[in-house]
Amino acid sequence: MITAIARTAQRQLNLATYHQLTQAGIPSATISGRSRHGGPWQRLLPRVYLLQTGPPDTRQQALSAVLYAAHPSADPLSGTTAALTGGATLALLGIRDAPPEPLDVLVRAPRSQAVAGRVRPCPTTRWPATIHISGVPSTRPIRAAADFAARTDDADLVRSVLANVVQGGWCHPHDLHAELRAGRVHGRPTVRTAAAELVAGVRSIAEGRARETLAATDLPAPLWNARLHGPDGTFLASPDAYWPDEGVALEIDSAEYHYTPDAWQATLLRRLRLESRGVLVAGTTPGILRDRPADVIAALRTLLTLGAARPTPPRVTARGHARLELPLPRRYAPNARETV
């Protein structure tokens, strides 16, 4: 009995379900006694126990949600009846801004589980391929991102998390767009905006706001995060926005990423490389863009006029993202309930 429970605890981050404990021959009264206040075990969720006295860490909390949602007769680590998804999965991967709670767990429809504390079981008919992240059965990042977007109403948070998933190399924006369509959530206004920005090349909230600001003007549309190369093929920089016909770049520099001594010097060197090849650079910050967008637009308008009038084009080649319009689905109803 003790050996069986030790093996279970070892492979399940010191966690066990009521079904596993009783299958190992531990009486119900013993389980209740050991999990009382001050006892050697803790009841984290209905029928899920932590076999230690110390508090659970992030991985144990995530796995406890999977154990709670998994079918009692199945191996909970198999990922066949329950898998972590959404922000909790992305947080385990270390993706910036991904919230570790609530703990969304996919279960196979029509089976469903009641919400328990921070755990939200999510029935689905589209069972995905699963992986293990830090010992926790989870969906792949692309599905986790789509499930997160389906259950989050904060537009800026959706923008930021999806951008960080793509920026971190976890998936391509076109593949994420396809996953959002497959989950029938791409028509939600917050998701539609974020997906359109990613396909266009936008990779941050500040860039998203810049895109909205520019879209409300008569200025030409730029390339977002285009990679600029010199005549010899040397990589120069990847400005936030770039107008190839006029040779104008927009750089949005935040204090968080650019105002340490080394980062600030790297920013100035990057601009010098661009300016030495004839690119006109307009610099701003997220705060200026948010509070004084007219000043940014006025500066860009002047630089675009100067760039268009130059007899010699800048000595750079831009490799940018193609713009792709994402049409609103005909059957989408903004207030309709959606199944993950």
C-alpha positions as CSV (number, residue, x, y, z in Angstrom):
1,M,0.0,0.0,0.0
2,I,2.7,2.5,1.0
3,T,4.8,1.5,-2.0
4,A,1.9,2.1,-4.4
5,I,1.2,5.5,-2.9
6,A,4.8,6.4,-3.0
7,R,5.0,5.6,-6.7
8,T,1.9,7.6,-7.4
9,A,3.2,10.6,-5.4
10,Q,6.6,10.4,-7.2
11,R,5.0,10.6,-10.7
12,Q,2.3,13.1,-9.8
13,L,4.3,15.8,-8.0
14,N,3.2,14.5,-4.6
15,L,-0.5,14.5,-5.5
16,A,-3.1,11.8,-5.5
17,T,-6.8,11.5,-6.2
18,Y,-9.3,9.9,-3.8
19,H,-9.8,7.1,-6.4
20,Q,-6.1,6.3,-6.5
21,L,-5.8,6.3,-2.7
22,T,-8.7,3.9,-2.2
23,Q,-7.5,1.7,-5.0
24,A,-4.2,1.5,-3.1
25,G,-6.1,0.2,-0.1
26,I,-6.3,3.3,2.0
27,P,-9.6,3.5,3.9
28,S,-11.8,6.6,3.5
29,A,-11.5,7.3,7.2
30,T,-7.7,7.3,7.0
31,I,-7.8,9.7,4.1
32,S,-10.1,12.1,6.0
33,G,-8.0,11.8,9.1
34,R,-4.7,12.6,7.4
35,S,-6.2,15.5,5.5
36,R,-7.6,17.3,8.6
37,H,-6.2,20.6,9.6
38,G,-2.7,20.0,10.9
39,G,-2.5,16.6,9.3
40,P,0.3,15.3,7.0
41,W,-2.0,15.7,3.9
42,Q,-4.0,18.5,2.4
43,R,-7.2,18.4,0.4
44,L,-6.6,20.9,-2.4
45,L,-9.8,20.2,-4.4
46,P,-12.7,17.8,-4.2
47,R,-11.2,14.3,-4.2
48,V,-7.6,15.6,-4.8
49,Y,-5.0,15.5,-2.1
50,L,-1.5,16.9,-1.6
51,L,0.6,14.4,0.2
52,Q,2.8,16.9,2.1
53,T,2.5,19.6,4.8
54,G,4.0,22.5,2.9
55,P,2.0,24.7,0.5
56,P,1.6,23.6,-3.1
57,D,3.8,25.3,-5.8
58,T,2.5,26.5,-9.2
59,R,3.1,23.1,-10.8
60,Q,1.2,21.2,-8.1
61,Q,-1.7,23.6,-8.3
62,A,-1.9,23.2,-12.1
63,L,-1.7,19.4,-11.9
64,S,-4.3,19.3,-9.1
65,A,-6.7,20.9,-11.6
66,V,-6.0,18.2,-14.1
67,L,-6.4,15.4,-11.5
68,Y,-9.8,16.9,-10.5
69,A,-11.1,17.0,-14.0
70,A,-9.7,13.7,-15.3
71,H,-11.9,10.7,-15.6
72,P,-11.4,8.6,-12.4
73,S,-10.7,5.4,-14.3
74,A,-8.1,7.0,-16.6
75,D,-4.4,7.7,-16.0
76,P,-4.6,11.5,-15.3
77,L,-1.1,12.0,-16.7
78,S,-2.1,10.5,-20.1
79,G,-3.8,13.7,-21.3
80,T,-6.6,11.7,-22.8
81,T,-9.5,12.9,-20.6
82,A,-8.2,16.2,-19.1
83,A,-5.5,18.7,-20.1
84,L,-4.5,22.1,-18.8
85,T,-5.1,24.9,-21.3
86,G,-5.5,28.7,-21.5
87,G,-3.5,31.2,-19.5
88,A,-2.4,28.6,-17.0
89,T,-0.6,26.6,-19.7
90,L,1.0,29.7,-21.1
91,A,2.1,30.8,-17.6
92,L,3.8,27.4,-17.1
93,L,5.8,28.1,-20.3
94,G,6.9,31.5,-18.9
95,I,5.0,33.5,-21.5
96,R,4.9,37.1,-20.4
97,D,1.6,38.5,-19.1
98,A,-0.1,35.1,-19.2
99,P,-2.2,34.8,-16.0
100,P,-1.7,31.5,-14.0
101,E,-5.3,31.6,-12.9
102,P,-8.0,30.6,-13.4
103,L,-7.0,27.0,-14.1
104,D,-8.8,26.1,-17.3
105,V,-8.9,22.4,-18.0
106,L,-10.2,20.8,-21.1
107,V,-12.5,17.7,-20.7
108,R,-14.1,15.7,-23.4
109,A,-17.7,16.7,-24.2
110,P,-20.4,15.8,-23.3
111,R,-18.7,15.0,-20.0
112,S,-18.5,18.0,-17.7
113,Q,-17.2,18.9,-14.2
114,A,-18.4,21.5,-11.8
115,V,-16.3,24.6,-11.3
116,A,-14.2,24.2,-8.2
117,G,-12.4,27.2,-6.7
118,R,-10.0,28.5,-9.4
119,V,-10.5,25.4,-11.6
120,R,-12.8,25.9,-14.7
121,P,-13.5,22.7,-16.6
122,C,-14.0,23.4,-20.3
123,P,-15.9,20.7,-22.3
124,T,-14.8,20.4,-25.9
125,T,-15.5,18.3,-28.9
126,R,-12.2,19.2,-30.5
127,W,-9.8,17.2,-28.4
128,P,-6.2,18.4,-29.2
129,A,-2.8,16.7,-29.2
130,T,-1.4,17.1,-25.7
131,I,2.1,17.5,-24.2
132,H,3.6,17.6,-20.8
133,I,4.8,20.9,-19.4
134,S,6.7,20.6,-16.1
135,G,5.0,17.3,-15.5
136,V,1.5,18.7,-16.2
137,P,-0.6,17.3,-19.2
138,S,-1.3,20.4,-21.3
139,T,-2.5,21.5,-24.6
140,R,0.1,22.9,-27.1
141,P,0.8,26.6,-26.9
142,I,-1.2,27.4,-30.0
143,R,-4.4,25.8,-28.6
144,A,-3.8,27.2,-25.1
145,A,-3.6,30.7,-26.7
146,A,-6.8,30.2,-28.6
147,D,-8.6,28.9,-25.5
148,F,-7.3,31.8,-23.5
149,A,-8.6,34.3,-26.1
150,A,-12.0,32.6,-26.1
151,R,-12.4,33.2,-22.3
152,T,-10.9,36.6,-21.8
153,D,-12.7,39.9,-22.3
154,D,-9.8,42.2,-21.5
155,A,-8.8,43.4,-25.0
156,D,-5.3,44.6,-24.0
157,L,-4.6,41.4,-22.2
158,V,-5.6,39.3,-25.2
159,R,-3.4,41.5,-27.4
160,S,-0.4,41.2,-25.1
161,V,-0.6,37.5,-24.5
162,L,-1.2,36.5,-28.1
163,A,1.6,38.8,-29.2
164,N,4.0,37.3,-26.7
165,V,3.1,33.7,-27.8
166,V,4.0,34.7,-31.4
167,Q,7.0,36.8,-30.4
168,G,8.3,34.0,-28.3
169,G,8.3,31.7,-31.4
170,W,5.7,29.3,-30.0
171,C,3.6,29.6,-33.2
172,H,3.2,31.5,-36.5
173,P,0.5,34.2,-36.6
174,H,-1.1,32.5,-39.6
175,D,-1.3,29.2,-37.7
176,L,-2.8,31.0,-34.7
177,H,-5.3,32.7,-36.9
178,A,-6.3,29.2,-38.3
179,E,-6.7,27.9,-34.7
180,L,-8.8,30.8,-33.7
181,R,-11.1,30.1,-36.7
182,A,-11.2,26.4,-35.9
183,G,-12.3,27.3,-32.3
184,R,-14.9,29.7,-33.7
185,V,-13.7,32.6,-31.6
186,H,-11.9,34.7,-34.2
187,G,-15.0,36.8,-34.7
188,R,-15.1,38.1,-31.2
189,P,-14.1,41.8,-31.4
190,T,-11.1,41.5,-29.0
191,V,-9.8,38.4,-30.7
192,R,-10.5,39.7,-34.2
193,T,-8.4,42.9,-33.5
194,A,-5.5,40.9,-31.9
195,A,-5.4,38.4,-34.8
196,A,-5.5,41.1,-37.5
197,E,-2.6,42.9,-35.8
198,L,-0.5,39.7,-35.5
199,V,-1.0,38.8,-39.1
200,A,-0.1,42.4,-40.1
201,G,3.1,42.0,-38.1
202,V,2.1,43.9,-34.9
203,R,3.8,42.4,-31.8
204,S,2.8,44.5,-28.8
205,I,0.0,46.6,-27.3
206,A,1.8,49.8,-28.1
207,E,2.1,48.7,-31.8
208,G,-1.6,47.8,-31.8
209,R,-2.5,51.3,-30.6
210,A,-0.2,52.8,-33.2
211,R,-1.9,50.7,-35.9
212,E,-5.3,52.0,-34.7
213,T,-4.1,55.6,-34.6
214,L,-2.6,55.3,-38.1
215,A,-5.7,53.6,-39.5
216,A,-7.8,56.7,-38.5
217,T,-5.6,59.0,-40.7
218,D,-5.0,59.3,-44.4
219,L,-1.3,58.2,-44.0
220,P,-0.2,55.2,-46.1
221,A,-0.2,51.8,-44.3
222,P,3.3,50.7,-43.1
223,L,4.9,47.3,-42.7
224,W,5.0,46.2,-39.1
225,N,8.2,44.7,-37.7
226,A,9.7,44.5,-41.2
227,R,13.3,43.3,-41.3
228,L,15.6,45.9,-42.9
229,H,18.8,44.8,-44.6
230,G,21.6,46.8,-46.2
231,P,22.8,46.5,-49.8
232,D,25.2,43.7,-48.8
233,G,22.4,41.8,-47.1
234,T,23.5,42.8,-43.6
235,F,20.6,42.9,-41.1
236,L,20.2,46.5,-39.8
237,A,17.1,46.6,-37.6
238,S,13.4,45.7,-37.4
239,P,11.5,49.0,-36.6
240,D,8.0,48.8,-35.2
241,A,6.6,50.4,-38.4
242,Y,8.3,51.1,-41.8
243,W,7.1,52.9,-44.9
244,P,9.3,51.4,-47.7
245,D,8.3,53.8,-50.5
246,E,9.3,56.9,-48.4
247,G,12.0,55.3,-46.3
248,V,10.5,56.3,-42.9
249,A,10.6,54.2,-39.7
250,L,8.6,54.5,-36.5
251,E,10.3,53.3,-33.3
252,I,8.2,52.9,-30.1
253,D,10.7,52.7,-27.2
254,S,9.4,51.9,-23.7
255,A,11.3,52.6,-20.5
256,E,10.9,48.9,-19.5
257,Y,12.9,47.6,-22.4
258,H,15.0,50.5,-23.7
259,Y,16.2,52.8,-20.9
260,T,18.9,50.8,-19.2
261,P,22.4,52.1,-20.2
262,D,23.1,49.1,-22.5
263,A,19.6,49.0,-24.0
264,W,19.6,52.8,-24.7
265,Q,23.0,52.6,-26.4
266,A,21.8,49.7,-28.5
267,T,18.7,51.7,-29.5
268,L,20.9,54.7,-30.6
269,L,23.3,52.4,-32.5
270,R,20.3,50.8,-34.3
271,R,19.0,54.3,-35.3
272,L,22.4,55.3,-36.5
273,R,22.6,52.3,-38.7
274,L,19.3,53.2,-40.3
275,E,20.0,56.9,-40.6
276,S,23.4,56.2,-42.2
277,R,21.5,54.5,-45.0
278,G,19.0,57.2,-45.5
279,V,16.1,56.0,-43.4
280,L,14.2,58.8,-41.6
281,V,13.4,57.7,-38.0
282,A,10.6,59.0,-35.8
283,G,10.9,58.0,-32.2
284,T,8.2,57.9,-29.5
285,T,7.1,56.1,-26.4
286,P,3.9,54.2,-25.5
287,G,2.9,57.1,-23.2
288,I,3.3,59.8,-25.9
289,L,1.5,57.7,-28.4
290,R,-1.4,57.2,-26.0
291,D,-1.6,60.8,-24.7
292,R,-0.4,62.9,-27.6
293,P,-1.1,60.9,-30.8
294,A,-1.5,64.0,-32.9
295,D,2.1,64.9,-32.3
296,V,3.3,61.5,-33.5
297,I,1.1,61.7,-36.6
298,A,2.4,65.3,-37.3
299,A,6.0,64.1,-37.1
300,L,5.3,61.1,-39.3
301,R,3.4,63.2,-41.9
302,T,6.4,65.6,-42.2
303,L,8.9,62.7,-42.5
304,L,6.8,60.9,-45.1
305,T,6.6,64.1,-47.1
306,L,10.3,64.6,-46.9
307,G,11.0,61.0,-47.8
308,A,8.7,61.0,-50.8
309,A,10.4,64.1,-52.2
310,R,14.0,62.7,-52.0
311,P,15.6,62.0,-55.3
312,T,17.6,59.1,-53.9
313,P,15.8,56.2,-52.0
314,P,17.3,54.8,-48.8
315,R,19.8,52.0,-49.3
316,V,17.8,49.3,-47.5
317,T,15.7,46.4,-48.4
318,A,12.5,45.6,-46.4
319,R,11.2,42.2,-45.9
320,G,7.9,42.7,-44.2
321,H,4.7,40.8,-43.4
322,A,1.9,40.7,-46.0
323,R,-1.3,42.4,-44.9
324,L,-4.2,40.1,-44.6
325,E,-7.8,41.2,-43.9
326,L,-9.7,39.0,-41.6
327,P,-13.4,39.2,-42.6
328,L,-16.1,39.0,-39.9
329,P,-18.0,35.7,-40.2
330,R,-21.5,36.1,-41.4
331,R,-23.0,34.0,-38.7
332,Y,-21.1,35.6,-35.8
333,A,-23.4,37.1,-33.1
334,P,-21.5,39.2,-30.6
335,N,-23.6,38.0,-27.7
336,A,-23.7,34.4,-28.6
337,R,-22.3,31.8,-26.3
338,E,-19.3,29.9,-27.7
339,T,-18.0,26.5,-27.0
340,V,-14.3,26.1,-26.5
